[in-house]
Amino acid sequence: MLVDKKKTKSAEVPTSSLADIAFLILIFFLISSTMNVDKGVTLTLPGIEQETKIKSKNISNILISAEGNVMFDEQLVDIPVIRELVREKLYENENQIFSLKPVAETEYEIYIRVLDQIKQGGAKKISLAEPDF
C-alpha cells in the first residue's frame, strides 16, 4: 500500500518586488504631503518719493539695546507696554510715525516682538531705521 506524501510548500514572501513597492509608497507620501514654508514678516514698503520734512512731535522713537531693553521716547519700558503707548500716541495724533531702531547686536526675537506690539497697537506708519554698527 502506497501512501501519498503531501509536499509541504515553504511560506516565503516574494522579495523581488519589495523595493518597487517601497519606492512607490515613498513617492506617494512625498506627493501627497504638504510642506510648511515660513513666510516671514510681511511689510509693505513705500515707493520712491521725494523727501518730506516731518515735525519731530509726529515721530515716536523706539530704541532697542543689545540686552533687549526698549526705550519708547526716551523712557525705558517693558515690551508688553508698547502696545498701550502706541494706542495713546495714535489717540493724540492719528498721523503719528513710529521709528524702530535697534543696535546691530539686537536679537531678532526681541526685534520682532517689539514690531508686533507696535502693529497690535494699531500703528500704520512704521519706520524701520538702520541699526547702528
DRENKOLVO-140496 format. One line per 3 residues: their letters; for each residue y, x, z of N, C-alpha, C. Coordinates in nm, 4 decimals, padded with zeros to 6 digits. Layout:
N
A) Y X Z Y X Z Y X Z | ...
//
This chain:
133
MLV) -00.1146 00.0819 00.0000 00.0000 00.0000 00.0000 00.1240 00.0886 00.0000 | 00.2036 00.0580 -00.0921 00.3260 00.1367 -00.1084 00.4438 00.0645 -00.0439 | 00.5149 00.1385 00.0322 00.6333 00.0809 00.0976 00.7566 00.1358 00.0266
DKK) 00.8404 00.0435 -00.0132 00.9644 00.0868 -00.0796 01.0654 00.1320 00.0248 | 01.1053 00.2503 00.0080 01.2101 00.3010 00.0972 01.3450 00.2766 00.0308 | 01.4333 00.2213 00.1078 01.5667 00.1973 00.0546 01.6489 00.3239 00.0682
KTK) 01.7172 00.3518 -00.0363 01.8053 00.4681 -00.0319 01.9352 00.4273 00.0376 | 01.9729 00.5052 00.1341 02.0987 00.4763 00.2039 02.2119 00.5507 00.1351 | 02.3156 00.4760 00.1082 02.4327 00.5369 00.0458 02.5249 00.5885 00.1555
SAE) 02.5787 00.7033 00.1317 02.6728 00.7574 00.2303 02.8078 00.6874 00.2133 | 02.8734 00.6646 00.3229 03.0022 00.5947 00.3217 03.1149 00.6951 00.3030 | 03.1434 00.7271 00.1819 03.2507 00.8217 00.1521 03.3700 00.7471 00.0949
VPT) 03.4837 00.7897 00.1337 03.6070 00.7340 00.0796 03.6499 00.8238 -00.0358 | 03.6743 00.7652 -00.1505 03.7160 00.8491 -00.2631 03.8560 00.9061 -00.2374 | 03.8656 01.0348 -00.2364 03.9933 01.1005 -00.2064 04.0637 01.1521 -00.3308
SSL) 04.0079 01.1275 -00.4445 04.0698 01.1791 -00.5663 04.2042 01.1123 -00.5955 | 04.2201 00.9863 -00.5599 04.3461 00.9177 -00.5876 04.4351 00.9075 -00.4639 | 04.3987 00.9711 -00.3554 04.4764 00.9636 -00.2316 04.6161 01.0227 -00.2491
ADI) 04.6269 01.1326 -00.3190 04.7577 01.1946 -00.3415 04.8464 01.1047 -00.4265 | 04.7891 01.0377 -00.5246 04.8663 00.9462 -00.6088 04.9208 00.8295 -00.5274 | 04.8373 00.7744 -00.4416 04.8796 00.6614 -00.3583 04.9894 00.7046 -00.2615
AFL) 04.9733 00.8204 -00.1994 05.0757 00.8700 -00.1067 05.2079 00.8924 -00.1799 | 05.2022 00.9453 -00.3004 05.3232 00.9682 -00.3789 05.3909 00.8360 -00.4144 | 05.3140 00.7359 -00.4538 05.3710 00.6052 -00.4873 05.4341 00.5384 -00.3653
ILI) 05.3705 00.5499 -00.2503 05.4278 00.4934 -00.1275 05.5576 00.5648 -00.0920 | 05.5593 00.6958 -00.1067 05.6804 00.7730 -00.0799 05.7944 00.7298 -00.1717 | 05.7677 00.7152 -00.2994 05.8693 00.6704 -00.3951 05.9172 00.5296 -00.3601
FFL) 05.8257 00.4417 -00.3234 05.8627 00.3050 -00.2866 05.9611 00.3037 -00.1700 | 05.9323 00.3807 -00.0644 06.0205 00.3815 00.0517 06.1536 00.4500 00.0224 | 06.1539 00.5495 -00.0620 06.2801 00.6134 -00.0994 06.3706 00.5175 -00.1759
ISS) 06.3125 00.4393 -00.2628 06.3915 00.3457 -00.3431 06.4360 00.2256 -00.2607 | 06.3497 00.1744 -00.1757 06.3811 00.0517 -00.1027 06.4653 00.0738 00.0228 | 06.4764 00.1954 00.0707 06.5559 00.2191 00.1917 06.7023 00.2404 00.1546
TMN) 06.7892 00.2176 00.2514 06.9324 00.2377 00.2297 06.9785 00.3572 00.3105 | 07.0817 00.4196 00.2619 07.1377 00.5358 00.3298 07.2743 00.4972 00.3853 | 07.2987 00.5286 00.5106 07.4302 00.5071 00.5693 07.5165 00.6281 00.5402
VDK) 07.6309 00.6025 00.4821 07.7229 00.7103 00.4485 07.8510 00.6878 00.5277 | 07.8914 00.7890 00.6026 08.0166 00.7784 00.6763 08.1316 00.7817 00.5777 | 08.2218 00.6869 00.5926 08.3333 00.6784 00.5000 08.4579 00.7463 00.5535
GVT) 08.4577 00.7806 00.6798 08.5726 00.8497 00.7358 08.6874 00.7556 00.7667 | 08.8012 00.8127 00.7919 08.9204 00.7365 00.8261 08.9899 00.6954 00.6972 | 09.0197 00.5667 00.6843 09.0894 00.5207 00.5650 09.2389 00.5185 00.5912
LTL) 09.3106 00.5870 00.5072 09.4558 00.5920 00.5168 09.5149 00.5627 00.3800 | 09.6221 00.4859 00.3779 09.6942 00.4619 00.2543 09.8136 00.5549 00.2533 | 09.8109 00.6483 00.1618 09.9181 00.7465 00.1546 10.0278 00.6960 00.0621
PGI) 10.1526 00.7230 00.0970 10.2627 00.6768 00.0120 10.2717 00.7598 -00.1152 | 10.3353 00.7013 -00.2157 10.3576 00.7735 -00.3401 10.4737 00.8708 -00.3248 | 10.5064 00.9377 -00.4337 10.6166 01.0340 -00.4316 10.7478 00.9565 -00.4392
EQE) 10.8292 00.9743 -00.3402 10.9582 00.9067 -00.3334 11.0642 01.0072 -00.2925 | 11.1869 00.9646 -00.3048 11.2951 01.0502 -00.2586 11.2987 01.0480 -00.1068 | 11.3426 01.1590 -00.0513 11.3534 01.1670 00.0943 11.4646 01.0757 00.1424
TKI) 11.4360 01.0054 00.2497 11.5384 00.9218 00.3112 11.5575 00.9683 00.4544 | 11.6793 00.9671 00.4975 11.7109 01.0059 00.6349 11.6733 00.8913 00.7280 | 11.6070 00.9258 00.8348 11.5652 00.8272 00.9342 11.6327 00.8621 01.0657
KSK) 11.6871 00.7618 01.1298 11.7517 00.7839 01.2591 11.6461 00.8229 01.3619 | 11.6834 00.9136 01.4503 11.5869 00.9626 01.5500 11.5422 00.8525 01.6459 | 11.6228 00.7486 01.6641 11.5814 00.6398 01.7533 11.4706 00.5548 01.6910
NIS) 11.4502 00.5678 01.5590 11.3453 00.4924 01.4904 11.2130 00.5681 01.4830 | 11.2073 00.6861 01.5450 11.0856 00.7669 01.5415 11.0348 00.7897 01.6833 | 10.9074 00.7633 01.7034 10.8414 00.7965 01.8298 10.7473 00.9126 01.8026
NIL) 10.7670 01.0220 01.8735 10.6843 01.1409 01.8559 10.5671 01.1379 01.9531 | 10.4494 01.1598 01.8989 10.3283 01.1651 01.9800 10.2663 01.3022 01.9566 | 10.2619 01.3823 02.0603 10.2111 01.5185 02.0506 10.0775 01.5281 02.1239
ISA) 09.9842 01.6037 02.0655 09.8532 01.6241 02.1278 09.8340 01.7733 02.1485 | 09.8033 01.8116 02.2724 09.7812 01.9534 02.3027 09.6356 01.9909 02.2771 | 09.6076 02.1194 02.2849 09.4708 02.1686 02.2635 09.3761 02.1189 02.3725
EGN) 09.4290 02.0934 02.4922 09.3465 02.0458 02.6039 09.3220 01.8957 02.5977 | 09.3873 01.8253 02.5054 09.3705 01.6814 02.4938 09.4777 01.6011 02.5640 | 09.5812 01.6671 02.6158 09.6922 01.5958 02.6782 09.7796 01.5344 02.5697
VMF) 09.8282 01.4137 02.5957 09.9084 01.3419 02.4973 10.0468 01.3161 02.5548 | 10.1485 01.3486 02.4745 10.2868 01.3198 02.5126 10.3416 01.2156 02.4167 | 10.3897 01.1062 02.4720 10.4498 00.9983 02.3938 10.5983 00.9985 02.4255
DEQ) 10.6807 01.0375 02.3297 10.8261 01.0501 02.3501 10.8575 01.1325 02.4748 | 10.7996 01.2515 02.4818 10.8222 01.3496 02.5885 10.7761 01.3020 02.7265 | 10.6829 01.2084 02.7282 10.6270 01.1582 02.8535 10.4747 01.1732 02.8462
LVD) 10.4150 01.2396 02.9443 10.2705 01.2609 02.9472 10.2007 01.1285 02.9785 | 10.1085 01.0862 02.8898 10.0401 00.9575 02.9062 09.8900 00.9757 02.8834 | 09.8123 00.8783 02.9314 09.6691 00.8738 02.9027 09.6487 00.8055 02.7677
IPV) 09.5390 00.8362 02.7027 09.5140 00.7826 02.5688 09.5074 00.6291 02.5669 | 09.4408 00.5617 02.6623 09.4363 00.4147 02.6565 09.5728 00.3463 02.6720 | 09.6718 00.4160 02.7269 09.8046 00.3577 02.7492 09.8852 00.3534 02.6194
IRE) 09.8471 00.4342 02.5220 09.9246 00.4466 02.3985 09.9378 00.3121 02.3277 | 09.8328 00.2321 02.3278 09.8363 00.1025 02.2595 09.9505 00.0154 02.3113 | 09.9649 00.0073 02.4438 10.0717 -00.0747 02.5019 10.2098 -00.0164 02.4725
LVR) 10.2217 00.1159 02.4771 10.3504 00.1787 02.4467 10.3916 00.1521 02.3021 | 10.2955 00.1537 02.2121 10.3238 00.1238 02.0714 10.3701 -00.0205 02.0576 | 10.3032 -00.1117 02.1254 10.3433 -00.2533 02.1191 10.4852 -00.2731 02.1719
EKL) 10.5178 -00.2051 02.2818 10.6529 -00.2160 02.3378 10.7572 -00.1641 02.2396 | 10.7286 -00.0495 02.1776 10.8227 00.0082 02.0808 10.8399 -00.0838 01.9602 | 10.7317 -00.1436 01.9140 10.7405 -00.2343 01.7996 10.8120 -00.3641 01.8359
YEN) 10.8033 -00.4056 01.9608 10.8757 -00.5246 02.0055 11.0260 -00.4981 02.0030 | 11.0653 -00.3769 02.0436 11.2066 -00.3389 02.0422 11.2574 -00.3177 01.8999 | 11.1747 -00.2564 01.8148 11.2161 -00.2229 01.6788 11.0938 -00.2330 01.5882
ENQ) 11.0905 -00.3345 01.5026 10.9728 -00.3542 01.4178 10.9601 -00.2494 01.3075 | 11.0644 -00.1710 01.2834 11.0598 -00.0639 01.1834 11.0312 00.0721 01.2454 | 10.9796 00.0723 01.3659 10.9519 00.1977 01.4367 10.8471 00.2796 01.3616
IFS) 10.8711 00.4097 01.3535 10.7781 00.5023 01.2896 10.7158 00.5876 01.3992 | 10.5850 00.6067 01.3910 10.5137 00.6861 01.4906 10.4665 00.8149 01.4246 | 10.5160 00.9266 01.4749 10.4819 01.0579 01.4209 10.3778 01.1227 01.5115
LKP) 10.2593 01.1438 01.4581 10.1481 01.2021 01.5333 10.1349 01.3484 01.4943 | 10.1497 01.4366 01.5933 10.1449 01.5801 01.5655 10.0535 01.6500 01.6656 | 09.9405 01.7015 01.6179 09.8511 01.7791 01.7050 09.8796 01.9281 01.6910
VAE) 09.8194 02.0066 01.7774 09.8172 02.1515 01.7567 09.6887 02.1824 01.6796 | 09.6776 02.3024 01.6280 09.5623 02.3372 01.5437 09.4299 02.3293 01.6191 | 09.4304 02.3521 01.7497 09.3061 02.3545 01.8281 09.2645 02.2174 01.8800
TEY) 09.3379 02.1129 01.8471 09.3048 01.9792 01.8951 09.1702 01.9353 01.8377 | 09.0856 01.8791 01.9242 08.9557 01.8293 01.8787 08.9756 01.7019 01.7965 | 08.8932 01.6876 01.6925 08.9049 01.5709 01.6049 08.8816 01.4410 01.6811
EIY) 08.7915 01.4428 01.7777 08.7616 01.3212 01.8542 08.8871 01.2681 01.9234 | 08.9625 01.3572 01.9847 09.0848 01.3161 02.0542 09.1885 01.2685 01.9533 | 09.2008 01.3412 01.8436 09.2958 01.3048 01.7375 09.2669 01.1641 01.6851
IRV) 09.1411 01.1349 01.6589 09.1018 01.0037 01.6067 09.1201 00.8953 01.7125 | 09.0891 00.9258 01.8387 09.1091 00.8267 01.9460 09.2560 00.7881 01.9580 | 09.3457 00.8875 01.9496 09.4896 00.8596 01.9575 09.5332 00.7789 01.8356
LDQ) 09.4870 00.8176 01.7176 09.5214 00.7450 01.5952 09.4719 00.6007 01.6017 | 09.3524 00.5788 01.6559 09.3000 00.4428 01.6723 09.3872 00.3607 01.7666 | 09.4327 00.4210 01.8757 09.5184 00.3491 01.9705 09.6510 00.3092 01.9052
IKQ) 09.7048 00.3973 01.8220 09.8300 00.3660 01.7526 09.8083 00.2484 01.6575 | 09.6984 00.2510 01.5835 09.6685 00.1416 01.4902 09.6420 00.0110 01.5641 | 09.5690 00.0172 01.6763 09.5388 -00.1037 01.7527 09.6636 -00.1616 01.8176
GGA) 09.7635 -00.0782 01.8370 09.8903 -00.1266 01.8898 09.9717 -00.2024 01.7868 | 09.9295 -00.1974 01.6614 09.9964 -00.2736 01.5565 10.0879 -00.1915 01.4678 | 10.0860 -00.0611 01.4813 10.1751 00.0234 01.4013 10.1323 00.0235 01.2552
KKI) 10.2299 00.0073 01.1670 10.2053 00.0128 01.0230 10.2614 00.1410 00.9626 | 10.3610 00.1977 01.0272 10.4251 00.3194 00.9769 10.3867 00.4357 01.0671 | 10.2894 00.5127 01.0208 10.2387 00.6257 01.0987 10.2550 00.7513 01.0152
SLA) 10.3182 00.8503 01.0731 10.3366 00.9786 01.0062 10.2408 01.0790 01.0690 | 10.1607 01.1437 00.9856 10.0686 01.2460 01.0340 10.1315 01.3810 01.0047 | 10.1853 01.4433 01.1081 10.2541 01.5709 01.0917 10.1537 01.6842 01.0854
EPD) 10.1939 01.7907 01.0198 10.1080 01.9081 01.0060 10.0966 01.9797 01.1397 | 09.9750 02.0228 01.1763 09.9575 02.0921 01.3050 10.0311 02.2255 01.3081 | 10.0692 02.2662 01.4279 10.1298 02.3981 01.4473 10.0197 02.5027 01.4468
F) 10.0462 02.6142 01.3822 09.9477 02.7233 01.3795 09.9966 02.8408 01.4580
//
